[in-house]
Amino acid sequence: MRVALAGLGSVSQRGILPHLAQADALERMELVACCDAVPGRAAATATAYGWAESYDDYDEMMASADVDVVMIATPIPVHFDQIMKALRRGRHVYAQKSMTTTKAEADTVIEEADRRGLMVLASPGQMLNPTLGAIRDLVRDGGLGRVYWAFSTNAGGGHEHESFREGSGILQNVDPTWYYKAGGGPVYDMAVYSLHTLTGIFGPARSVTAVSGIGLPTRTWKGQEISVEMDDNTLMLLDFGNTTFAVAGGQNCRVAPSIGWGRLSIAGTRGTVDFGGGLGGLEVVSDAVLPDAFGASGPRVFVPAAGLPRLKHVTGPHVTIQEPHVYNDIMHMMDCLQRGEVPVPTAAHARHVVDIIEKGYAAARTGQSQTLETTF
């Protein structure tokens, strides 16, 4: 597969580019073209990571580069425009999260891809994680009894504090301002993981209620003040029907080490699941017979993180490179394109999550629960 990459900021420099430069990745794809709006960043990236062509303008890359797949890792507010331009050029698309900022945009993406017979794989591929897949099966098979509630959250101190951004070179001096403007914020950028996980396990949500606001109106990066225009503190309550509820949050603040980032907890009438974050592994408690995927029959199983199965493509050098889940999503797309299969992280699933986010903000503004319109 001949690939192009748009967006050479934090996630690309820390994760995508180092992964794709490895020998096993290069056996399956040709690094044709990279692009970034910051003058000179694409040229420096191409030299550092072995891309054949570099562009400062996305439209120019679309007009000139002969590729099969366009990977979109640009700021979230421009995803829709760039995805549509790639599809109209007949390219398959890998889209970093969130795929779009509105349900209407997501509808248009899906319609265009279907009309042209093209694939859109929309990160994050949470259900490619074998542990999450086993949790989903346990829930659906009744191993936790009637699920009452679940909790998952994604909190971080703020992108301006990333150590990666402390450098002065063109590949590290990546301005985080866009995160705090319309279309950014910790829900589109971080809570999207929890939302994909919860809906991947329980299926589509029926409605959402939320509270949301701006905690810090001003942030600072390298002496530059950033005016925060997008909510940086949001909690959502999802109703999955049958009195199954879940809380998901996105906050630009610190979090207790015992909770950590992305913690998932599920409570049912016959058992519980606690996974990830600060837990350092997976704990399952159930009076049912637990599946072999958890390595024991119960009533309590604890598997440390090192004992859990890895993502399929995260082997060798990929284990120690940041953003391994992003690389796994990309290679899953290569698998699906070569085999003619439908990817696990579908655009329809991403649309449902975007619907939750959009309706969540509406619920916070109006004080009224919002009914979701989508499924997957």
C-alpha positions as CSV (number, residue, x, y, z in Angstrom):
1,M,0.0,0.0,0.0
2,R,1.2,3.5,-0.9
3,V,0.5,5.9,1.9
4,A,0.3,9.6,2.7
5,L,0.3,11.1,6.1
6,A,-1.3,14.5,6.8
7,G,-0.5,16.1,10.2
8,L,3.0,15.9,11.6
9,G,2.4,17.1,15.1
10,S,2.6,15.4,18.5
11,V,0.9,12.0,17.8
12,S,2.8,11.6,14.5
13,Q,6.2,12.6,15.8
14,R,5.9,10.5,19.0
15,G,4.1,7.5,17.5
16,I,3.1,7.2,13.9
17,L,6.3,8.1,12.2
18,P,8.7,6.0,14.4
19,H,6.4,3.0,14.0
20,L,6.1,3.2,10.3
21,A,9.9,3.6,9.9
22,Q,10.3,0.0,11.3
23,A,11.3,-2.8,8.9
24,D,8.1,-4.8,9.4
25,A,5.9,-1.8,8.6
26,L,8.0,-1.0,5.5
27,E,7.4,-4.5,4.2
28,R,3.7,-3.7,3.9
29,M,3.6,0.0,2.9
30,E,5.5,2.5,0.9
31,L,6.0,5.9,2.6
32,V,5.1,8.2,-0.3
33,A,4.1,11.6,1.0
34,C,3.8,13.6,4.2
35,C,2.3,17.0,4.8
36,D,2.0,19.6,7.5
37,A,0.8,23.2,7.4
38,V,3.9,24.5,9.4
39,P,6.4,25.5,6.7
40,G,9.4,23.2,6.7
41,R,8.1,20.6,9.1
42,A,7.1,18.1,6.3
43,A,10.5,18.4,4.6
44,A,12.3,17.8,7.9
45,T,10.1,14.9,8.7
46,A,10.6,13.4,5.2
47,T,14.4,13.6,5.8
48,A,14.2,12.1,9.3
49,Y,11.9,9.2,8.5
50,G,12.4,8.4,4.9
51,W,9.3,9.7,3.2
52,A,9.7,10.3,-0.6
53,E,7.7,13.5,-0.9
54,S,6.8,16.4,1.4
55,Y,4.2,19.1,1.2
56,D,3.2,22.2,3.2
57,D,-0.3,22.2,1.5
58,Y,-2.8,19.4,1.8
59,D,-4.6,20.2,-1.4
60,E,-1.3,20.1,-3.3
61,M,-0.5,16.7,-1.8
62,M,-3.9,15.4,-2.8
63,A,-3.4,16.6,-6.4
64,S,0.2,15.3,-6.8
65,A,0.8,12.2,-4.6
66,D,0.0,8.8,-6.1
67,V,-1.2,6.9,-3.0
68,D,-3.8,4.3,-2.0
69,V,-4.4,5.4,1.6
70,V,-4.4,8.8,3.2
71,M,-3.8,8.9,7.0
72,I,-5.3,11.9,8.8
73,A,-3.5,13.0,12.0
74,T,-4.2,16.7,11.8
75,P,-6.2,18.8,14.4
76,I,-9.7,17.4,14.8
77,P,-11.5,20.5,13.4
78,V,-10.0,19.9,9.9
79,H,-10.6,16.1,9.8
80,F,-13.9,16.4,7.9
81,D,-12.6,18.6,5.1
82,Q,-9.5,16.5,4.6
83,I,-11.3,13.1,4.8
84,M,-13.8,14.3,2.1
85,K,-11.0,15.5,-0.2
86,A,-9.2,12.2,0.1
87,L,-12.4,10.2,-0.6
88,R,-13.2,12.3,-3.6
89,R,-9.7,11.5,-4.9
90,G,-10.5,7.8,-4.6
91,R,-8.3,7.2,-1.6
92,H,-9.0,5.0,1.4
93,V,-8.8,6.9,4.7
94,Y,-7.4,6.3,8.1
95,A,-8.7,8.9,10.5
96,Q,-7.3,9.8,13.9
97,K,-9.9,10.4,16.6
98,S,-12.4,12.0,16.6
99,M,-13.4,11.3,13.0
100,T,-15.5,14.5,12.8
101,T,-17.0,17.0,15.2
102,T,-20.6,16.6,14.2
103,K,-23.0,13.8,13.3
104,A,-23.9,15.5,10.0
105,E,-20.3,15.5,9.0
106,A,-20.0,11.9,9.9
107,D,-23.1,11.1,7.8
108,T,-21.5,12.8,4.8
109,V,-18.2,10.8,5.2
110,I,-20.0,7.5,5.4
111,E,-22.3,8.3,2.4
112,E,-19.3,9.3,0.3
113,A,-17.2,6.3,1.3
114,D,-20.1,3.9,0.6
115,R,-20.8,5.5,-2.7
116,R,-17.2,5.1,-3.9
117,G,-16.6,1.7,-2.3
118,L,-13.8,3.1,-0.1
119,M,-12.7,2.2,3.4
120,V,-12.7,4.7,6.3
121,L,-11.1,3.3,9.4
122,A,-11.7,5.6,12.3
123,S,-9.6,5.4,15.5
124,P,-9.5,4.5,18.3
125,G,-9.8,0.8,17.7
126,Q,-10.5,-0.1,21.3
127,M,-12.2,-3.3,20.5
128,L,-9.0,-4.6,18.8
129,N,-7.7,-4.9,22.3
130,P,-8.0,-8.7,23.2
131,T,-8.7,-7.8,26.9
132,L,-11.6,-5.5,26.0
133,G,-13.0,-8.1,23.6
134,A,-12.9,-10.7,26.4
135,I,-14.7,-8.2,28.8
136,R,-17.3,-7.6,26.1
137,D,-17.9,-11.3,25.7
138,L,-18.1,-11.8,29.5
139,V,-20.8,-9.1,29.8
140,R,-22.8,-10.4,26.8
141,D,-22.6,-14.0,28.1
142,G,-24.0,-12.9,31.5
143,G,-20.8,-13.4,33.5
144,L,-21.5,-10.2,35.5
145,G,-25.3,-10.8,35.7
146,R,-27.3,-7.7,35.1
147,V,-24.9,-4.8,34.6
148,Y,-25.9,-1.8,36.7
149,W,-23.3,0.8,36.0
150,A,-19.9,1.4,34.5
151,F,-17.3,4.1,34.8
152,S,-14.5,5.2,32.6
153,T,-12.6,8.5,32.3
154,N,-9.7,10.1,30.5
155,A,-8.1,13.0,32.3
156,G,-4.7,14.7,31.7
157,G,-3.1,17.9,32.9
158,G,-3.2,19.5,29.5
159,H,-1.3,19.2,26.2
160,E,0.8,22.3,27.0
161,H,2.6,20.2,29.6
162,E,3.7,17.4,27.3
163,S,7.4,16.9,27.6
164,F,7.5,16.3,23.8
165,R,6.6,20.0,23.2
166,E,9.5,21.4,25.3
167,G,12.0,21.1,22.4
168,S,12.8,24.0,20.1
169,G,13.3,22.2,16.8
170,I,10.7,22.2,14.1
171,L,9.7,18.6,14.9
172,Q,9.2,19.3,18.6
173,N,8.0,22.9,18.8
174,V,4.4,21.9,18.2
175,D,1.9,24.5,19.3
176,P,-1.0,23.0,21.4
177,T,-3.4,26.0,21.0
178,W,-5.9,24.2,18.8
179,Y,-6.8,21.8,21.6
180,Y,-8.4,24.7,23.4
181,K,-10.5,26.1,20.5
182,A,-13.7,24.9,18.9
183,G,-13.5,21.3,17.9
184,G,-10.8,20.5,20.4
185,G,-11.1,19.8,24.1
186,P,-10.6,16.7,26.2
187,V,-13.9,15.0,25.1
188,Y,-13.2,15.0,21.4
189,D,-9.5,14.2,22.1
190,M,-9.5,12.0,25.1
191,A,-12.9,10.9,26.3
192,V,-13.4,9.5,22.9
193,Y,-11.4,6.5,24.0
194,S,-13.8,5.7,26.9
195,L,-16.8,6.3,24.7
196,H,-15.5,3.8,22.1
197,T,-14.8,1.3,24.9
198,L,-18.2,1.6,26.6
199,T,-20.2,1.4,23.4
200,G,-17.9,-1.4,22.1
201,I,-18.8,-3.4,25.2
202,F,-22.4,-2.5,25.7
203,G,-23.5,-1.5,22.2
204,P,-25.0,1.8,21.2
205,A,-26.2,4.1,23.9
206,R,-29.8,5.4,23.9
207,S,-29.4,8.8,25.5
208,V,-26.9,11.1,27.1
209,T,-27.0,13.6,30.0
210,A,-24.0,15.8,30.8
211,V,-22.5,18.7,32.8
212,S,-19.7,20.6,31.2
213,G,-17.7,23.8,31.5
214,I,-14.4,25.6,31.4
215,G,-12.3,25.3,34.6
216,L,-9.2,27.3,33.5
217,P,-10.0,30.1,31.1
218,T,-6.4,30.7,30.3
219,R,-3.4,28.4,29.8
220,T,0.2,29.1,29.0
221,W,2.7,27.4,26.7
222,K,6.3,28.7,26.4
223,G,5.2,32.0,27.7
224,Q,2.3,32.3,25.3
225,E,-1.1,32.8,26.8
226,I,-3.8,30.5,25.3
227,S,-7.5,31.6,25.7
228,V,-9.5,28.5,26.4
229,E,-12.7,28.5,24.3
230,M,-13.6,24.8,24.5
231,D,-14.9,23.1,27.6
232,D,-12.1,21.4,29.6
233,N,-14.2,19.7,32.2
234,T,-17.1,17.4,31.1
235,L,-18.9,14.4,32.7
236,M,-21.4,12.4,30.7
237,L,-24.0,9.9,31.9
238,L,-25.0,7.3,29.2
239,D,-28.2,5.3,29.3
240,F,-27.8,2.0,27.5
241,G,-31.3,0.8,28.3
242,N,-32.4,-2.0,30.7
243,T,-31.2,0.2,33.6
244,T,-27.6,0.0,32.5
245,F,-25.8,3.3,33.0
246,A,-22.3,4.5,32.5
247,V,-20.3,7.6,33.4
248,A,-17.6,8.9,31.0
249,G,-15.5,12.0,31.4
250,G,-12.9,14.2,29.8
251,Q,-11.0,16.7,31.9
252,N,-7.8,18.7,31.4
253,C,-6.7,18.2,35.0
254,R,-4.6,15.8,37.0
255,V,-6.1,12.5,38.2
256,A,-5.3,10.3,41.2
257,P,-2.6,7.7,40.4
258,S,-5.0,5.0,41.6
259,I,-7.4,5.9,38.8
260,G,-4.9,6.7,36.1
261,W,-5.8,7.3,32.5
262,G,-8.6,5.3,30.8
263,R,-9.6,3.2,33.9
264,L,-12.7,1.0,33.2
265,S,-14.9,-0.4,36.0
266,I,-18.1,-2.4,35.5
267,A,-20.5,-3.5,38.2
268,G,-23.2,-6.2,37.8
269,T,-25.4,-8.4,40.0
270,R,-23.0,-11.3,39.7
271,G,-19.6,-9.7,39.4
272,T,-17.3,-6.8,38.6
273,V,-14.5,-5.9,36.2
274,D,-11.8,-3.4,36.9
275,F,-9.2,-2.7,34.1
276,G,-6.4,-0.4,33.2
277,G,-5.5,3.0,34.4
278,G,-3.7,3.0,37.8
279,L,-4.8,-0.6,38.6
280,G,-1.9,-2.0,36.7
281,G,-3.8,-4.9,35.2
282,L,-7.2,-6.6,35.1
283,E,-9.3,-7.7,38.1
284,V,-12.5,-9.8,37.5
285,V,-14.7,-11.0,40.3
286,S,-17.7,-13.2,39.4
287,D,-19.7,-16.1,40.8
288,A,-20.0,-17.3,37.2
289,V,-17.4,-19.6,35.5
290,L,-15.0,-17.2,33.9
291,P,-13.8,-17.7,30.4
292,D,-10.3,-19.0,29.6
293,A,-9.4,-15.6,28.3
294,F,-8.9,-14.5,31.9
295,G,-6.7,-17.5,32.8
296,A,-8.8,-18.9,35.6
297,S,-12.3,-20.0,36.6
298,G,-12.9,-17.5,39.4
299,P,-14.3,-16.3,41.7
300,R,-11.5,-13.6,41.6
301,V,-8.8,-13.2,38.9
302,F,-6.1,-10.6,38.8
303,V,-3.9,-10.4,35.8
304,P,-1.0,-7.9,35.9
305,A,-0.6,-5.7,32.9
306,A,2.5,-7.7,31.8
307,G,0.4,-10.8,31.7
308,L,-2.3,-9.5,29.4
309,P,-2.3,-10.2,25.7
310,R,-0.7,-7.5,23.5
311,L,-2.3,-5.9,20.5
312,K,-1.8,-8.1,17.4
313,H,0.8,-5.9,15.6
314,V,2.6,-4.5,18.6
315,T,5.6,-6.7,18.7
316,G,9.4,-6.2,18.6
317,P,10.4,-2.5,18.6
318,H,6.8,-1.4,18.5
319,V,6.4,-2.4,22.2
320,T,8.6,0.5,23.3
321,I,7.4,3.2,20.9
322,Q,4.7,5.5,22.0
323,E,1.1,5.3,20.7
324,P,1.3,1.6,19.9
325,H,-2.5,1.4,19.6
326,V,-2.4,3.9,16.8
327,Y,0.1,1.7,14.9
328,N,-2.1,-1.4,15.6
329,D,-5.1,0.4,14.1
330,I,-3.1,1.4,10.9
331,M,-1.8,-2.2,10.4
332,H,-5.3,-3.6,11.0
333,M,-6.4,-1.4,8.1
334,M,-3.7,-2.8,5.9
335,D,-4.9,-6.3,6.9
336,C,-8.5,-5.4,6.0
337,L,-7.6,-3.8,2.7
338,Q,-5.5,-6.7,1.6
339,R,-8.2,-9.3,2.6
340,G,-11.3,-7.4,1.6
341,E,-12.6,-7.3,5.2
342,V,-14.6,-4.8,7.1
343,P,-12.5,-3.2,9.8
344,V,-13.4,-3.4,13.5
345,P,-13.2,0.4,14.1
346,T,-15.8,1.4,11.6
347,A,-16.9,4.9,10.6
348,A,-20.4,4.0,11.8
349,H,-19.1,3.3,15.3
350,A,-17.1,6.6,15.2
351,R,-20.3,8.4,14.1
352,H,-22.2,7.1,17.1
353,V,-19.4,8.4,19.4
354,V,-19.5,11.7,17.7
355,D,-23.3,11.7,18.2
356,I,-22.8,11.1,21.9
357,I,-20.3,14.0,22.1
358,E,-22.4,16.4,20.2
359,K,-25.5,15.5,22.1
360,G,-23.6,15.5,25.4
361,Y,-22.7,19.2,24.9
362,A,-26.3,19.9,24.0
363,A,-27.4,18.2,27.2
364,A,-25.0,20.3,29.2
365,R,-26.2,23.5,27.6
366,T,-29.9,22.8,28.0
367,G,-30.0,20.7,31.2
368,Q,-32.1,18.1,29.3
369,S,-31.2,14.5,28.4
370,Q,-30.7,14.0,24.7
371,T,-31.8,11.0,22.7
372,L,-29.2,9.6,20.4
373,E,-30.0,9.1,16.7
374,T,-27.3,6.7,15.6
375,T,-26.4,3.0,15.9
376,F,-23.7,0.8,14.5
